């Protein structure tokens, strides 16, 4: 299980909004050599590491420090969907396009393959939102 600490920013109903830092839970991020997922938690327009988590039976208050965990298997699945699947889609799309000859069909096939490979990630995101997973604070 991969864990990180965060601070409760808001509590609404069965959920708490927790501000988490990728650097707290990952040795590679702390050393500046991570996979880049920490970039999602920084910069303009980022969600700043604000996670919506189900609080269960725990009575949480704003300012409480909590530990959030994610099973390693789930992280591996997420990495496959976010990194490997689009790369495979680009490659297979490019190879399919190249069978029609020329650079144009190759590029078009790669773009189409890359775009189609993003669909499983989008579907998983929608399913997580319906189940009450990660979401933006305004929703």
N, C-alpha and C positions, 0 to 999 in steps of 0.2 A: 504494500500500500504506500502510495506517495502522499505525503502530507505537507501542508503549509499552514502558517498562522495568518490570521486576519483580524480586523477590528470591526465590530458591528456598527454600521452606519445608521440603519433604520430597521424597525421591526413593524411588519404589517401582516396581521392575521397569522397564518401558519408559516410565514416566510420571514427570513431575515436577510437584509442586504449587507454583505460582508466585503470590506475592501481588503484584497489579498495582494501579496507581492510574489511574483514568480521567483525572485531571488531568494526568498525565505525557504522555499521548498526544494530547490534544486542546486546541487553543488556546482554543476557546470554553469548555470546562470550566474551564480555568485562569483565564479571565476571569469565571467565574460566570454565563455566558450560554449554556450548553450545552443540549442537547436533553432533559436529564433522565436519561439513561442512567447517569450517574455516581451518581445516587441509589441505584441497585441495589447499589453498592459501599460504601454507608455505612448507618449507622443500625442499630437493634436488629433482630436476626433476619436481617441481610444476610449474604451470603457473604463479605463483607469483601474482595472482589476476589481470592479464592483460585481460581485456574484450574488445571485439570488439563490438561497439555499433553504430547504425545508428545515424548520427548527425542531420538529418533533415535539417531545414532551418537555424540552428544556426551556426554562424561563430566561430569556435573553433580554438585556437592556442595551441601549445605545452606549458604546464605549467599551463593552465587554470584549475581551480577547478570546478567540475561538480557534480551534484546530479543524481544518477541513481535509478530508482524505479522499483519494480516488484510487480504485484498484489498478494495479500495474497493467493487467490485461486490457482494461478499458483504455488506458493511455496508449497502448500499442495499437489497438483498433483505431483510435482517433488519429494516430500518426499515419497509419496506412491510408485512411480515407483522405487526410489532408495533404499528404506528401506523395506517396507512392502511386495512388490511383490516378491523379492528374498527370503524373509523368508517364505512366503506362498509356493513358489515353492519348497524350501528345505523340508518343512514339508510334502506337498502332495507327492512329489517324494519319500521321505522316507517311508511314509505309503503305497504307492503303491508297493514299493520294498519289504517291509516287508510281503506283502501278498504272496510272493514267498518263504518265510521262510529263516531264517538265517541272519547273519550280512552282508554278501557280497552283496546280492541283495538289502538290505536296504540301505547300503552305496551307491551302484551304482544308485539306484533310487533317493536318495537325491541329488547326484551330477548332475544327468541328469535333475532333476526338477529345481535345482538352476541355471544350465546353461541355460535352456530354458526360465527361468523367466527373464534373462538378455536381451533377444531379444527385448522386448518393449522399454526399455531404449535406446538401440542401435538404434532402428528405429527412435525414437524421436530425438536423437542427429543428425542423418543423415538429417532428415527433417529440423531441425534448421539450420544446415550448408547450406542447399540448399536455405533457405529463408534469409540467411545472419545473422544468430544469432551468438552465441559465437563460436569462432574458435581460433586456435593458430596463433600467429603473423606471422609465416613463410608461411602461406597458403593464 
